[in-house]
Amino acid sequence: MFEKLVEIICNYVEVEPEKITPNSRFMEDLGFTSFDFMSMLGEIEDTFDIEVDETEVVKIRTVGEAVDYIQGLADAN
């Protein structure tokens, strides 16, 4: 799941995949804008066949938190 998310992240920002860690913060470390982040969420929904809750997803700050959130949704399906 982490590797797939890193692959998706690299579609939106210019960061070397090996520089992305679970502690990488989307805005501060990876350079995401709000628009980038919301666009990426659409791809995540399609890729993992989940539906994110926008009120929950705004609390996600790091790649690790995103993996945990996506995994939780995927497990619930």
Secondary structure, DSSP 8 states (H G I E B T S, - for coil): -HHHHHHHHTTTS---GGG--TT-BTTTTT---HHHHHHHHHHHHHHHT----HHHHTT--BHHHHHHHHHHHHHH-
